[in-house]
Amino acid sequence: MKYTALLRGINVGGKRKVDMKILRKLFEEASLNDAETYLNSGNVIFNSDREACELTGIIMKLIEDGFGFEVPTLVISQDEIKRIVSQIPESWQNDSEQKTDVAFLFSAIDYPEIIDELPVKKDYLDICYTPGAVILHVERQDQNKSQLSKLAGHKHYRQMTVRNINTARYLSGL
């Protein structure tokens, strides 16, 4: 089965640096086959016959042993990424006029009411839940009013890993 490992919080601001070439090699050595990375932000596509829950622990240990620090990891099947991305209107983009992000959710906060717990102003953005993700869309002119920037300081932020719509669509098309 084809999976994507979404690594949270690597290669951001010079902290928790993970070399993608080394990461691919670690995956291959662990029989996580055909490993390829997309961007330096922590997207590893690979094949395995194992279940996602088993793979999460394997990958987190690989990274900790290989790089010396823990990286929260969400393993999601190709089918799940496709399902999530299919919920997003085609007109929602990342461009000079609008911003669209997919917050992939760890199990602890994967429930519909999560959108009511986030510190955003819903009058200024479109926000929707689908199992496994929260999708956030805002017109750039309303970005500050939406208070999306407060999301990074919220208690639930550590239980999600965010990708822009371009990355999510790329990953769903593999």
GIRAJO-V483470 format. One record per backbone hydrogen bond with DSSP energy under -0.5 kcal/mol. CO is the residue of the C=O (numbers start at 1). NH is the residue of the N-H. Records with the same first field share a line. If there is no record, write none. Layout:
CO->NH + NH
This chain:
1->48
2->78
3->46
4->6 + 76
5->7 + 44
6->74
11->13
12->15
15->11 + 12
16->11
19->23
20->24
21->25
22->26
23->27
24->28
25->29
26->30
27->30 + 32
28->31
31->33
32->35
33->47
36->45
39->42 + 43
42->7
43->38 + 45
44->5
45->36
46->3
47->33
51->55
52->56
53->57
54->58
55->59
56->60
57->61
58->62
59->63
60->64
61->65
62->66
63->67 + 68 + 69
64->68
72->8
73->75
74->6 + 76
76->4
77->81
78->82
79->83
80->84
81->85
82->86
83->87
84->87
85->88
87->89
89->92
91->93
93->95
97->140
98->95
99->138
100->165
101->103 + 136
102->104 + 163
103->134
104->161
106->109
107->110
109->111
111->114
112->115
113->116 + 117
114->117 + 118
118->120
120->122
121->124
122->125
125->127
126->137
128->135
130->133
132->105
133->130
134->103
135->128
136->101
137->126
138->99
139->142
140->143
142->146
143->147 + 148
144->147
146->121
147->150
148->151
149->152
150->153
151->154
154->157
156->159
157->160
159->106
161->104
163->102
164->168
165->169
166->170
167->171
168->172
169->173
170->173
171->174
